[in-house]
Amino acid sequence: MSKEVKFCKGPACPYFTCIKKALKIVRKSSKAVVLCALTNDQCIGYKCQYSSCSAHVMDSEGRCLLDLKGVEKEEIDIVSEAKKMEKEVAKIKHHLKKLGLEDYL
């Protein structure tokens, strides 16, 4: 059960913030447009170096991890984990036997 991770919506997201506090909302015709006061251009969202998430769920590539909060983690296969541990124990036993310390395991 995996969900597709989506990129941050930028100024449309309620958690999106600008570190420089340079966002301005301007009306152009009947639409509201978010402009960057530093560049005097439209905000580019997560691509900007000053973008941040107040919910701390945006990763370094701009993906929003808020949707993944309810996703269940993959179940661990106990049999394969036990086999891996047995191999590790055998390797440790071999090293201890080489050192003459096989009684310590």
Distance bins in CASP14 RR format, pairs under 12 A and 6 or more apart:
PFRMAT RR
TARGET T0000
AUTHOR 0000-0000-0000
RMODE 2
METHOD distances of the structure
MODEL  1
1 68 0 0 0 0 0 1 0 0 0 0 0
1 70 0 0 0 0 1 0 0 0 0 0 0
1 71 1 0 0 1 0 0 0 0 0 0 0
1 72 1 0 0 1 0 0 0 0 0 0 0
1 73 0 0 0 0 1 0 0 0 0 0 0
1 74 0 0 0 0 1 0 0 0 0 0 0
1 75 0 0 0 0 0 1 0 0 0 0 0
2 67 0 0 0 0 0 1 0 0 0 0 0
2 68 0 0 0 0 1 0 0 0 0 0 0
2 70 0 0 0 0 0 1 0 0 0 0 0
2 71 1 0 0 1 0 0 0 0 0 0 0
2 72 0 0 0 0 1 0 0 0 0 0 0
2 73 0 0 0 0 0 1 0 0 0 0 0
2 74 0 0 0 0 1 0 0 0 0 0 0
3 63 0 0 0 0 0 1 0 0 0 0 0
3 64 0 0 0 0 0 1 0 0 0 0 0
3 65 0 0 0 0 0 1 0 0 0 0 0
3 66 0 0 0 0 0 1 0 0 0 0 0
3 67 1 0 1 0 0 0 0 0 0 0 0
3 68 1 0 0 1 0 0 0 0 0 0 0
3 69 0 0 0 0 0 1 0 0 0 0 0
3 70 0 0 0 0 1 0 0 0 0 0 0
3 71 1 0 1 0 0 0 0 0 0 0 0
3 72 0 0 0 0 0 1 0 0 0 0 0
4 63 0 0 0 0 0 1 0 0 0 0 0
4 64 0 0 0 0 0 1 0 0 0 0 0
4 65 0 0 0 0 0 1 0 0 0 0 0
4 67 0 0 0 0 1 0 0 0 0 0 0
4 68 0 0 0 0 1 0 0 0 0 0 0
4 71 0 0 0 0 0 1 0 0 0 0 0
5 57 0 0 0 0 0 1 0 0 0 0 0
5 58 0 0 0 0 0 1 0 0 0 0 0
5 59 0 0 0 0 1 0 0 0 0 0 0
5 61 0 0 0 0 1 0 0 0 0 0 0
5 62 0 0 0 0 1 0 0 0 0 0 0
5 63 1 0 1 0 0 0 0 0 0 0 0
5 64 1 0 0 1 0 0 0 0 0 0 0
5 65 1 0 0 1 0 0 0 0 0 0 0
5 66 0 0 0 0 1 0 0 0 0 0 0
5 67 1 0 0 1 0 0 0 0 0 0 0
5 68 1 0 0 1 0 0 0 0 0 0 0
5 69 0 0 0 0 0 1 0 0 0 0 0
5 71 0 0 0 0 1 0 0 0 0 0 0
6 12 0 0 0 0 0 1 0 0 0 0 0
6 13 0 0 0 0 0 1 0 0 0 0 0
6 46 0 0 0 0 0 1 0 0 0 0 0
6 57 0 0 0 0 0 1 0 0 0 0 0
6 58 0 0 0 0 0 1 0 0 0 0 0
6 59 0 0 0 0 0 1 0 0 0 0 0
6 61 0 0 0 0 0 1 0 0 0 0 0
6 62 0 0 0 0 1 0 0 0 0 0 0
6 63 1 0 0 1 0 0 0 0 0 0 0
6 64 1 0 1 0 0 0 0 0 0 0 0
6 65 0 0 0 0 1 0 0 0 0 0 0
6 66 0 0 0 0 1 0 0 0 0 0 0
6 67 1 0 0 1 0 0 0 0 0 0 0
6 68 0 0 0 0 1 0 0 0 0 0 0
7 13 0 0 0 0 0 1 0 0 0 0 0
7 16 0 0 0 0 0 1 0 0 0 0 0
7 44 0 0 0 0 0 1 0 0 0 0 0
7 45 0 0 0 0 1 0 0 0 0 0 0
7 46 1 0 0 1 0 0 0 0 0 0 0
7 47 0 0 0 0 1 0 0 0 0 0 0
7 51 0 0 0 0 0 1 0 0 0 0 0
7 53 0 0 0 0 0 1 0 0 0 0 0
7 58 0 0 0 0 1 0 0 0 0 0 0
7 59 0 0 0 0 0 1 0 0 0 0 0
7 61 0 0 0 0 1 0 0 0 0 0 0
7 62 1 0 1 0 0 0 0 0 0 0 0
7 63 1 0 1 0 0 0 0 0 0 0 0
7 64 1 0 0 1 0 0 0 0 0 0 0
7 65 0 0 0 0 0 1 0 0 0 0 0
7 66 0 0 0 0 0 1 0 0 0 0 0
7 67 0 0 0 0 0 1 0 0 0 0 0
8 14 0 0 0 0 0 1 0 0 0 0 0
8 15 0 0 0 0 1 0 0 0 0 0 0
8 16 1 0 0 1 0 0 0 0 0 0 0
8 17 0 0 0 0 0 1 0 0 0 0 0
8 43 0 0 0 0 0 1 0 0 0 0 0
8 44 0 0 0 0 0 1 0 0 0 0 0
8 45 1 0 0 1 0 0 0 0 0 0 0
8 46 1 1 0 0 0 0 0 0 0 0 0
8 47 0 0 0 0 1 0 0 0 0 0 0
8 48 0 0 0 0 0 1 0 0 0 0 0
8 51 1 0 0 1 0 0 0 0 0 0 0
8 52 0 0 0 0 1 0 0 0 0 0 0
8 53 1 0 0 1 0 0 0 0 0 0 0
8 54 0 0 0 0 0 1 0 0 0 0 0
8 55 0 0 0 0 0 1 0 0 0 0 0
8 57 0 0 0 0 1 0 0 0 0 0 0
8 58 1 0 1 0 0 0 0 0 0 0 0
8 59 0 0 0 0 1 0 0 0 0 0 0
8 60 0 0 0 0 0 1 0 0 0 0 0
8 61 0 0 0 0 1 0 0 0 0 0 0
8 62 1 0 1 0 0 0 0 0 0 0 0
8 63 1 0 0 1 0 0 0 0 0 0 0
8 64 1 0 1 0 0 0 0 0 0 0 0
8 65 0 0 0 0 1 0 0 0 0 0 0
8 66 0 0 0 0 1 0 0 0 0 0 0
8 67 0 0 0 0 0 1 0 0 0 0 0
9 15 0 0 0 0 1 0 0 0 0 0 0
9 16 1 0 0 1 0 0 0 0 0 0 0
9 34 0 0 0 0 0 1 0 0 0 0 0
9 43 0 0 0 0 0 1 0 0 0 0 0
9 45 0 0 0 0 1 0 0 0 0 0 0
9 46 0 0 0 0 1 0 0 0 0 0 0
9 51 0 0 0 0 0 1 0 0 0 0 0
9 53 0 0 0 0 0 1 0 0 0 0 0
9 58 0 0 0 0 0 1 0 0 0 0 0
9 62 0 0 0 0 0 1 0 0 0 0 0
9 63 0 0 0 0 0 1 0 0 0 0 0
9 64 1 0 0 1 0 0 0 0 0 0 0
9 66 0 0 0 0 0 1 0 0 0 0 0
9 67 0 0 0 0 0 1 0 0 0 0 0
10 16 1 0 1 0 0 0 0 0 0 0 0
10 17 0 0 0 0 1 0 0 0 0 0 0
10 18 0 0 0 0 1 0 0 0 0 0 0
10 23 0 0 0 0 1 0 0 0 0 0 0
10 34 0 0 0 0 1 0 0 0 0 0 0
10 36 0 0 0 0 0 1 0 0 0 0 0
10 42 0 0 0 0 0 1 0 0 0 0 0
10 43 1 0 0 1 0 0 0 0 0 0 0
10 44 0 0 0 0 1 0 0 0 0 0 0
10 45 1 1 0 0 0 0 0 0 0 0 0
10 46 1 0 1 0 0 0 0 0 0 0 0
10 47 0 0 0 0 1 0 0 0 0 0 0
10 48 0 0 0 0 1 0 0 0 0 0 0
10 50 0 0 0 0 0 1 0 0 0 0 0
10 51 1 0 0 1 0 0 0 0 0 0 0
10 52 0 0 0 0 0 1 0 0 0 0 0
10 53 0 0 0 0 1 0 0 0 0 0 0
10 58 0 0 0 0 1 0 0 0 0 0 0
10 62 0 0 0 0 1 0 0 0 0 0 0
10 64 0 0 0 0 1 0 0 0 0 0 0
11 17 0 0 0 0 1 0 0 0 0 0 0
11 18 0 0 0 0 1 0 0 0 0 0 0
11 22 0 0 0 0 0 1 0 0 0 0 0
11 23 1 0 0 1 0 0 0 0 0 0 0
11 24 0 0 0 0 0 1 0 0 0 0 0
11 25 0 0 0 0 1 0 0 0 0 0 0
11 26 0 0 0 0 0 1 0 0 0 0 0
11 32 0 0 0 0 1 0 0 0 0 0 0
11 33 0 0 0 0 1 0 0 0 0 0 0
11 34 1 0 1 0 0 0 0 0 0 0 0
11 35 0 0 0 0 1 0 0 0 0 0 0
11 36 0 0 0 0 1 0 0 0 0 0 0
11 42 0 0 0 0 1 0 0 0 0 0 0
11 43 1 0 1 0 0 0 0 0 0 0 0
11 44 0 0 0 0 1 0 0 0 0 0 0
11 45 1 0 0 1 0 0 0 0 0 0 0
11 46 0 0 0 0 0 1 0 0 0 0 0
11 48 0 0 0 0 0 1 0 0 0 0 0
11 51 0 0 0 0 1 0 0 0 0 0 0
12 23 0 0 0 0 0 1 0 0 0 0 0
12 25 0 0 0 0 0 1 0 0 0 0 0
12 32 0 0 0 0 0 1 0 0 0 0 0
12 33 0 0 0 0 0 1 0 0 0 0 0
12 34 0 0 0 0 1 0 0 0 0 0 0
12 43 0 0 0 0 1 0 0 0 0 0 0
12 45 0 0 0 0 1 0 0 0 0 0 0
12 46 0 0 0 0 0 1 0 0 0 0 0
12 64 0 0 0 0 0 1 0 0 0 0 0
13 34 0 0 0 0 0 1 0 0 0 0 0
13 43 0 0 0 0 0 1 0 0 0 0 0
13 45 0 0 0 0 1 0 0 0 0 0 0
13 46 0 0 0 0 1 0 0 0 0 0 0
13 51 0 0 0 0 0 1 0 0 0 0 0
13 52 0 0 0 0 0 1 0 0 0 0 0
13 53 1 0 0 1 0 0 0 0 0 0 0
13 54 0 0 0 0 1 0 0 0 0 0 0
13 55 0 0 0 0 1 0 0 0 0 0 0
13 57 0 0 0 0 1 0 0 0 0 0 0
13 58 0 0 0 0 1 0 0 0 0 0 0
13 62 0 0 0 0 0 1 0 0 0 0 0
13 64 1 0 0 1 0 0 0 0 0 0 0
13 66 0 0 0 0 1 0 0 0 0 0 0
13 67 0 0 0 0 0 1 0 0 0 0 0
14 53 0 0 0 0 0 1 0 0 0 0 0
14 54 0 0 0 0 1 0 0 0 0 0 0
14 55 0 0 0 0 1 0 0 0 0 0 0
14 57 0 0 0 0 0 1 0 0 0 0 0
14 64 0 0 0 0 0 1 0 0 0 0 0
14 66 0 0 0 0 0 1 0 0 0 0 0
15 46 0 0 0 0 0 1 0 0 0 0 0
15 51 0 0 0 0 0 1 0 0 0 0 0
15 52 0 0 0 0 1 0 0 0 0 0 0
15 53 1 0 1 0 0 0 0 0 0 0 0
15 54 1 0 1 0 0 0 0 0 0 0 0
15 55 1 0 1 0 0 0 0 0 0 0 0
15 56 0 0 0 0 1 0 0 0 0 0 0
15 57 1 0 0 1 0 0 0 0 0 0 0
15 58 1 0 0 1 0 0 0 0 0 0 0
15 64 0 0 0 0 1 0 0 0 0 0 0
15 65 0 0 0 0 0 1 0 0 0 0 0
15 66 1 0 0 1 0 0 0 0 0 0 0
16 23 0 0 0 0 1 0 0 0 0 0 0
16 34 0 0 0 0 1 0 0 0 0 0 0
16 43 0 0 0 0 1 0 0 0 0 0 0
16 44 0 0 0 0 0 1 0 0 0 0 0
16 45 1 0 0 1 0 0 0 0 0 0 0
16 46 1 0 0 1 0 0 0 0 0 0 0
16 48 0 0 0 0 0 1 0 0 0 0 0
16 50 0 0 0 0 0 1 0 0 0 0 0
16 51 1 0 0 1 0 0 0 0 0 0 0
16 52 1 0 0 1 0 0 0 0 0 0 0
16 53 1 0 0 1 0 0 0 0 0 0 0
16 54 1 0 0 1 0 0 0 0 0 0 0
16 55 0 0 0 0 1 0 0 0 0 0 0
16 57 0 0 0 0 0 1 0 0 0 0 0
16 58 0 0 0 0 1 0 0 0 0 0 0
16 62 0 0 0 0 0 1 0 0 0 0 0
16 64 0 0 0 0 1 0 0 0 0 0 0
16 66 0 0 0 0 0 1 0 0 0 0 0
17 23 0 0 0 0 1 0 0 0 0 0 0
17 34 0 0 0 0 0 1 0 0 0 0 0
17 43 0 0 0 0 0 1 0 0 0 0 0
17 45 0 0 0 0 0 1 0 0 0 0 0
17 46 0 0 0 0 0 1 0 0 0 0 0
17 48 0 0 0 0 0 1 0 0 0 0 0
17 50 0 0 0 0 1 0 0 0 0 0 0
17 51 1 0 0 1 0 0 0 0 0 0 0
17 52 1 0 1 0 0 0 0 0 0 0 0
17 53 1 0 0 1 0 0 0 0 0 0 0
17 54 1 0 1 0 0 0 0 0 0 0 0
17 55 0 0 0 0 1 0 0 0 0 0 0
17 56 0 0 0 0 0 1 0 0 0 0 0
17 58 0 0 0 0 0 1 0 0 0 0 0
18 24 0 0 0 0 1 0 0 0 0 0 0
18 25 0 0 0 0 0 1 0 0 0 0 0
18 34 0 0 0 0 1 0 0 0 0 0 0
18 35 0 0 0 0 0 1 0 0 0 0 0
18 36 1 0 0 1 0 0 0 0 0 0 0
18 37 0 0 0 0 1 0 0 0 0 0 0
18 38 0 0 0 0 1 0 0 0 0 0 0
18 39 0 0 0 0 0 1 0 0 0 0 0
18 43 1 0 0 1 0 0 0 0 0 0 0
18 44 0 0 0 0 0 1 0 0 0 0 0
18 45 0 0 0 0 1 0 0 0 0 0 0
18 46 0 0 0 0 0 1 0 0 0 0 0
18 48 1 0 0 1 0 0 0 0 0 0 0
18 49 0 0 0 0 0 1 0 0 0 0 0
18 50 1 0 1 0 0 0 0 0 0 0 0
18 51 1 0 0 1 0 0 0 0 0 0 0
18 52 1 0 0 1 0 0 0 0 0 0 0
18 53 0 0 0 0 0 1 0 0 0 0 0
18 54 0 0 0 0 0 1 0 0 0 0 0
19 36 0 0 0 0 0 1 0 0 0 0 0
19 38 0 0 0 0 0 1 0 0 0 0 0
19 48 0 0 0 0 1 0 0 0 0 0 0
19 49 0 0 0 0 1 0 0 0 0 0 0
19 50 1 0 1 0 0 0 0 0 0 0 0
19 51 1 0 0 1 0 0 0 0 0 0 0
19 52 1 0 1 0 0 0 0 0 0 0 0
19 53 0 0 0 0 0 1 0 0 0 0 0
19 54 0 0 0 0 0 1 0 0 0 0 0
20 36 0 0 0 0 1 0 0 0 0 0 0
20 37 0 0 0 0 1 0 0 0 0 0 0
20 38 1 0 0 1 0 0 0 0 0 0 0
20 39 0 0 0 0 0 1 0 0 0 0 0
20 43 0 0 0 0 0 1 0 0 0 0 0
20 48 0 0 0 0 1 0 0 0 0 0 0
20 49 0 0 0 0 1 0 0 0 0 0 0
20 50 1 0 1 0 0 0 0 0 0 0 0
20 51 0 0 0 0 1 0 0 0 0 0 0
20 52 0 0 0 0 1 0 0 0 0 0 0
21 36 0 0 0 0 0 1 0 0 0 0 0
21 37 0 0 0 0 1 0 0 0 0 0 0
21 38 0 0 0 0 0 1 0 0 0 0 0
21 50 0 0 0 0 1 0 0 0 0 0 0
21 52 0 0 0 0 0 1 0 0 0 0 0
22 34 0 0 0 0 0 1 0 0 0 0 0
22 35 0 0 0 0 1 0 0 0 0 0 0
22 36 1 0 1 0 0 0 0 0 0 0 0
22 37 1 0 1 0 0 0 0 0 0 0 0
22 38 1 0 1 0 0 0 0 0 0 0 0
22 39 0 0 0 0 1 0 0 0 0 0 0
22 40 0 0 0 0 1 0 0 0 0 0 0
22 41 0 0 0 0 0 1 0 0 0 0 0
22 43 0 0 0 0 1 0 0 0 0 0 0
22 44 0 0 0 0 0 1 0 0 0 0 0
22 45 0 0 0 0 0 1 0 0 0 0 0
22 48 0 0 0 0 1 0 0 0 0 0 0
22 49 0 0 0 0 0 1 0 0 0 0 0
22 50 1 0 0 1 0 0 0 0 0 0 0
22 51 0 0 0 0 0 1 0 0 0 0 0
23 32 0 0 0 0 0 1 0 0 0 0 0
23 33 0 0 0 0 0 1 0 0 0 0 0
23 34 1 0 1 0 0 0 0 0 0 0 0
23 35 1 0 0 1 0 0 0 0 0 0 0
23 36 1 0 0 1 0 0 0 0 0 0 0
23 37 1 0 0 1 0 0 0 0 0 0 0
23 38 0 0 0 0 1 0 0 0 0 0 0
23 39 0 0 0 0 0 1 0 0 0 0 0
23 41 0 0 0 0 0 1 0 0 0 0 0
23 42 0 0 0 0 0 1 0 0 0 0 0
23 43 1 0 0 1 0 0 0 0 0 0 0
23 44 0 0 0 0 0 1 0 0 0 0 0
23 45 0 0 0 0 1 0 0 0 0 0 0
23 48 0 0 0 0 1 0 0 0 0 0 0
23 50 0 0 0 0 1 0 0 0 0 0 0
23 51 0 0 0 0 0 1 0 0 0 0 0
23 52 0 0 0 0 0 1 0 0 0 0 0
24 32 0 0 0 0 0 1 0 0 0 0 0
24 33 0 0 0 0 1 0 0 0 0 0 0
24 34 1 0 0 1 0 0 0 0 0 0 0
24 35 1 0 1 0 0 0 0 0 0 0 0
24 36 1 0 0 1 0 0 0 0 0 0 0
24 37 1 0 1 0 0 0 0 0 0 0 0
24 38 0 0 0 0 0 1 0 0 0 0 0
24 39 0 0 0 0 0 1 0 0 0 0 0
24 40 0 0 0 0 1 0 0 0 0 0 0
24 41 0 0 0 0 0 1 0 0 0 0 0
24 42 0 0 0 0 0 1 0 0 0 0 0
24 43 0 0 0 0 1 0 0 0 0 0 0
25 31 0 0 0 0 0 1 0 0 0 0 0
25 32 1 0 1 0 0 0 0 0 0 0 0
25 33 1 0 0 1 0 0 0 0 0 0 0
25 34 1 0 1 0 0 0 0 0 0 0 0
25 35 1 0 0 1 0 0 0 0 0 0 0
25 36 0 0 0 0 0 1 0 0 0 0 0
25 37 0 0 0 0 0 1 0 0 0 0 0
25 42 0 0 0 0 0 1 0 0 0 0 0
25 43 0 0 0 0 1 0 0 0 0 0 0
26 32 1 0 0 1 0 0 0 0 0 0 0
26 33 1 0 1 0 0 0 0 0 0 0 0
26 34 1 0 0 1 0 0 0 0 0 0 0
26 35 1 0 1 0 0 0 0 0 0 0 0
26 36 0 0 0 0 0 1 0 0 0 0 0
26 37 0 0 0 0 0 1 0 0 0 0 0
26 40 0 0 0 0 0 1 0 0 0 0 0
26 41 0 0 0 0 0 1 0 0 0 0 0
26 42 0 0 0 0 1 0 0 0 0 0 0
26 43 0 0 0 0 0 1 0 0 0 0 0
27 33 1 0 0 1 0 0 0 0 0 0 0
27 34 0 0 0 0 0 1 0 0 0 0 0
27 35 0 0 0 0 0 1 0 0 0 0 0
28 34 0 0 0 0 0 1 0 0 0 0 0
28 35 0 0 0 0 1 0 0 0 0 0 0
28 42 0 0 0 0 1 0 0 0 0 0 0
31 42 0 0 0 0 0 1 0 0 0 0 0
32 42 0 0 0 0 0 1 0 0 0 0 0
32 43 0 0 0 0 0 1 0 0 0 0 0
33 40 0 0 0 0 0 1 0 0 0 0 0
33 41 0 0 0 0 0 1 0 0 0 0 0
33 42 1 0 0 1 0 0 0 0 0 0 0
33 43 0 0 0 0 1 0 0 0 0 0 0
34 41 0 0 0 0 0 1 0 0 0 0 0
34 42 1 0 0 1 0 0 0 0 0 0 0
34 43 1 0 1 0 0 0 0 0 0 0 0
34 44 0 0 0 0 0 1 0 0 0 0 0
34 45 0 0 0 0 1 0 0 0 0 0 0
34 48 0 0 0 0 0 1 0 0 0 0 0
34 51 0 0 0 0 0 1 0 0 0 0 0
35 41 1 0 0 1 0 0 0 0 0 0 0
35 42 1 0 0 1 0 0 0 0 0 0 0
35 43 1 0 0 1 0 0 0 0 0 0 0
35 44 0 0 0 0 0 1 0 0 0 0 0
35 45 0 0 0 0 0 1 0 0 0 0 0
36 42 1 0 0 1 0 0 0 0 0 0 0
36 43 1 0 1 0 0 0 0 0 0 0 0
36 44 1 0 0 1 0 0 0 0 0 0 0
36 45 0 0 0 0 1 0 0 0 0 0 0
36 47 0 0 0 0 0 1 0 0 0 0 0
36 48 1 0 0 1 0 0 0 0 0 0 0
36 49 0 0 0 0 0 1 0 0 0 0 0
36 50 0 0 0 0 1 0 0 0 0 0 0
36 51 0 0 0 0 0 1 0 0 0 0 0
37 43 0 0 0 0 1 0 0 0 0 0 0
37 50 0 0 0 0 0 1 0 0 0 0 0
38 44 0 0 0 0 0 1 0 0 0 0 0
38 48 0 0 0 0 1 0 0 0 0 0 0
38 49 0 0 0 0 0 1 0 0 0 0 0
38 50 1 0 0 1 0 0 0 0 0 0 0
39 45 0 0 0 0 0 1 0 0 0 0 0
39 48 0 0 0 0 1 0 0 0 0 0 0
39 49 0 0 0 0 0 1 0 0 0 0 0
39 50 0 0 0 0 0 1 0 0 0 0 0
41 48 0 0 0 0 0 1 0 0 0 0 0
42 48 0 0 0 0 0 1 0 0 0 0 0
43 50 0 0 0 0 1 0 0 0 0 0 0
43 51 0 0 0 0 1 0 0 0 0 0 0
44 50 0 0 0 0 0 1 0 0 0 0 0
44 51 0 0 0 0 1 0 0 0 0 0 0
44 62 0 0 0 0 0 1 0 0 0 0 0
45 51 1 0 1 0 0 0 0 0 0 0 0
45 52 0 0 0 0 0 1 0 0 0 0 0
45 53 0 0 0 0 0 1 0 0 0 0 0
45 58 0 0 0 0 0 1 0 0 0 0 0
45 62 0 0 0 0 1 0 0 0 0 0 0
45 64 0 0 0 0 0 1 0 0 0 0 0
46 52 0 0 0 0 1 0 0 0 0 0 0
46 53 0 0 0 0 1 0 0 0 0 0 0
46 57 0 0 0 0 0 1 0 0 0 0 0
46 58 1 0 0 1 0 0 0 0 0 0 0
46 59 0 0 0 0 1 0 0 0 0 0 0
46 60 0 0 0 0 1 0 0 0 0 0 0
46 61 0 0 0 0 1 0 0 0 0 0 0
46 62 1 0 1 0 0 0 0 0 0 0 0
46 63 0 0 0 0 1 0 0 0 0 0 0
46 64 0 0 0 0 1 0 0 0 0 0 0
47 58 0 0 0 0 0 1 0 0 0 0 0
47 61 0 0 0 0 0 1 0 0 0 0 0
47 62 0 0 0 0 1 0 0 0 0 0 0
48 58 0 0 0 0 0 1 0 0 0 0 0
48 62 0 0 0 0 0 1 0 0 0 0 0
49 60 0 0 0 0 0 1 0 0 0 0 0
49 62 0 0 0 0 0 1 0 0 0 0 0
51 58 1 0 0 1 0 0 0 0 0 0 0
51 59 0 0 0 0 0 1 0 0 0 0 0
51 60 0 0 0 0 0 1 0 0 0 0 0
51 61 0 0 0 0 0 1 0 0 0 0 0
51 62 1 0 0 1 0 0 0 0 0 0 0
51 64 0 0 0 0 0 1 0 0 0 0 0
52 58 1 0 0 1 0 0 0 0 0 0 0
52 60 0 0 0 0 0 1 0 0 0 0 0
52 62 0 0 0 0 0 1 0 0 0 0 0
53 59 0 0 0 0 1 0 0 0 0 0 0
53 60 0 0 0 0 0 1 0 0 0 0 0
53 62 0 0 0 0 1 0 0 0 0 0 0
53 63 0 0 0 0 0 1 0 0 0 0 0
53 64 1 0 0 1 0 0 0 0 0 0 0
53 65 0 0 0 0 1 0 0 0 0 0 0
53 66 0 0 0 0 1 0 0 0 0 0 0
54 66 0 0 0 0 0 1 0 0 0 0 0
55 64 0 0 0 0 1 0 0 0 0 0 0
55 65 0 0 0 0 1 0 0 0 0 0 0
55 66 1 0 0 1 0 0 0 0 0 0 0
55 67 0 0 0 0 0 1 0 0 0 0 0
55 69 0 0 0 0 1 0 0 0 0 0 0
56 64 0 0 0 0 0 1 0 0 0 0 0
56 65 0 0 0 0 1 0 0 0 0 0 0
56 66 0 0 0 0 1 0 0 0 0 0 0
56 69 0 0 0 0 0 1 0 0 0 0 0
57 63 0 0 0 0 1 0 0 0 0 0 0
57 64 1 0 0 1 0 0 0 0 0 0 0
57 65 1 0 1 0 0 0 0 0 0 0 0
57 66 1 0 1 0 0 0 0 0 0 0 0
57 67 0 0 0 0 1 0 0 0 0 0 0
57 68 0 0 0 0 1 0 0 0 0 0 0
57 69 1 0 0 1 0 0 0 0 0 0 0
58 64 1 0 1 0 0 0 0 0 0 0 0
58 65 1 0 0 1 0 0 0 0 0 0 0
58 66 0 0 0 0 1 0 0 0 0 0 0
58 67 0 0 0 0 0 1 0 0 0 0 0
58 68 0 0 0 0 0 1 0 0 0 0 0
59 65 1 0 0 1 0 0 0 0 0 0 0
59 66 0 0 0 0 0 1 0 0 0 0 0
59 68 0 0 0 0 0 1 0 0 0 0 0
65 71 0 0 0 0 1 0 0 0 0 0 0
75 81 0 0 0 0 0 1 0 0 0 0 0
76 82 0 0 0 0 0 1 0 0 0 0 0
76 84 0 0 0 0 0 1 0 0 0 0 0
77 83 0 0 0 0 1 0 0 0 0 0 0
77 84 0 0 0 0 0 1 0 0 0 0 0
78 84 0 0 0 0 0 1 0 0 0 0 0
78 85 0 0 0 0 0 1 0 0 0 0 0
79 85 0 0 0 0 0 1 0 0 0 0 0
79 86 0 0 0 0 0 1 0 0 0 0 0
80 86 0 0 0 0 0 1 0 0 0 0 0
80 87 0 0 0 0 0 1 0 0 0 0 0
81 87 0 0 0 0 0 1 0 0 0 0 0
81 88 0 0 0 0 0 1 0 0 0 0 0
82 88 0 0 0 0 0 1 0 0 0 0 0
82 89 0 0 0 0 0 1 0 0 0 0 0
83 89 0 0 0 0 0 1 0 0 0 0 0
83 90 0 0 0 0 0 1 0 0 0 0 0
84 90 0 0 0 0 0 1 0 0 0 0 0
84 91 0 0 0 0 0 1 0 0 0 0 0
85 91 0 0 0 0 0 1 0 0 0 0 0
85 92 0 0 0 0 0 1 0 0 0 0 0
86 92 0 0 0 0 0 1 0 0 0 0 0
86 93 0 0 0 0 0 1 0 0 0 0 0
87 93 0 0 0 0 0 1 0 0 0 0 0
87 94 0 0 0 0 0 1 0 0 0 0 0
88 94 0 0 0 0 0 1 0 0 0 0 0
88 95 0 0 0 0 0 1 0 0 0 0 0
88 105 0 0 0 0 0 1 0 0 0 0 0
89 95 0 0 0 0 0 1 0 0 0 0 0
89 96 0 0 0 0 0 1 0 0 0 0 0
89 105 1 0 0 1 0 0 0 0 0 0 0
90 96 0 0 0 0 0 1 0 0 0 0 0
90 97 0 0 0 0 0 1 0 0 0 0 0
90 105 0 0 0 0 0 1 0 0 0 0 0
91 97 0 0 0 0 0 1 0 0 0 0 0
91 98 0 0 0 0 0 1 0 0 0 0 0
91 105 0 0 0 0 0 1 0 0 0 0 0
92 98 0 0 0 0 0 1 0 0 0 0 0
92 99 0 0 0 0 0 1 0 0 0 0 0
92 101 0 0 0 0 0 1 0 0 0 0 0
92 102 0 0 0 0 0 1 0 0 0 0 0
92 104 0 0 0 0 0 1 0 0 0 0 0
92 105 1 0 0 1 0 0 0 0 0 0 0
93 99 0 0 0 0 0 1 0 0 0 0 0
93 100 0 0 0 0 0 1 0 0 0 0 0
93 101 0 0 0 0 0 1 0 0 0 0 0
93 102 1 0 0 1 0 0 0 0 0 0 0
93 103 0 0 0 0 0 1 0 0 0 0 0
93 104 0 0 0 0 0 1 0 0 0 0 0
93 105 1 0 1 0 0 0 0 0 0 0 0
94 100 0 0 0 0 0 1 0 0 0 0 0
94 101 0 0 0 0 0 1 0 0 0 0 0
94 102 0 0 0 0 1 0 0 0 0 0 0
94 105 0 0 0 0 0 1 0 0 0 0 0
95 101 0 0 0 0 1 0 0 0 0 0 0
95 102 0 0 0 0 1 0 0 0 0 0 0
95 104 0 0 0 0 0 1 0 0 0 0 0
95 105 0 0 0 0 1 0 0 0 0 0 0
96 102 1 0 1 0 0 0 0 0 0 0 0
96 103 0 0 0 0 1 0 0 0 0 0 0
96 104 1 0 0 1 0 0 0 0 0 0 0
96 105 1 0 1 0 0 0 0 0 0 0 0
97 103 0 0 0 0 1 0 0 0 0 0 0
97 104 0 0 0 0 0 1 0 0 0 0 0
97 105 0 0 0 0 1 0 0 0 0 0 0
99 105 0 0 0 0 0 1 0 0 0 0 0
END
